[in-house]
Amino acid sequence: MSQKKVLTKKEQTREMTILAMFIAIIAVLGLVPNGLGGTIGFIKIAPTIEVTIVHVPVLIGAALLGRKTGIYLGLAFGVIANIAAFIYASPFFVYPWVAILPRFIFGLVIYDVLTFFVKIFKNKYVGVGVSFFILTLIHSLLVLTMLWTSFAMVMDIETLSLAFKPYIEFLILYSVIPFAPLVEGAVAAIVGSIIVVRLANYLKNDKYATKEEVE
């Protein structure tokens, strides 16, 4: 039975510092305006729909620091997205169960999905890249499922069953399916895998770097 690694005070301080840094990055991406009616990390492709890249630092942070950090970053992502919805008038995301809950679940599953695919692929870049792509699709599926509920409320449709057909038509009209999730997944896979494998060397994390690289 494997024992849980006990971190030294220096390692704990380093992890807290890195966590704070990732939360700051998420806040900047999620709240700083881009001049196009959205923020740096939420790129509007329709009046009420954005393509997001804010999930990328969540993925990277969870990969490098573990499950607990993934949960914290996912929660931070959701809270910041909820705040941004009020600031930048995105009515579908003002509801906490749409903005926060899917991101919390997303943060919860990152570490396990990563661990699974990194074990399958010998090449660390491929393992991380594939897992980030799939995790991005999971994130999109979670958000789009909950978005169905806010769509019905914003459009004043009495039931979810009545809202289903117009909701799907709305998503297809604005190319949210399949365009946005695939773009988000590709960005996460390419950018995220490079950053994770490179930072693994600095952080002495042999999960994503060979023993020769971390020695």
Beta strands, then each sheet from edge to edge (+ up, - down):
strand 1: 42-46
strand 2: 49-52
sheet 1: 1+ 2-
end
